[in-house]
Amino acid sequence: MGFLSHIDSNIIVLGVGALMLLGSFATINSRSASKFDHDFALLLLIAGIVCLGIGFGFIDLSELKHLLPD
């Protein structure tokens, strides 16, 4: 279990963001995708970009929590 000790939350978020981007690009490039699939791919694309921003440290979650109403 020594190799799992190097995995932190940023690496997990980067992996999830990369998978979201790959899924969105695959759905957009699919010839049999419907309009609903393209709309969902756009949501995946936005979520993937946000995850990558969080993983690389461009977006700080503590500042986003202050935007939520109390």
Sequence and secondary structure as in RCSB ss.txt:
>XXXX:A:sequence
MGFLSHIDSNIIVLGVGALMLLGSFATINSRSASKFDHDFALLLLIAGIVCLGIGFGFIDLSELKHLLPD
>XXXX:A:secstr
  GGGG  HHHHHHHHHHHHHHHHHHHHH TT  HHHHHHHHHHHHHHHHHHHHHHTSS HHHHHTTS  
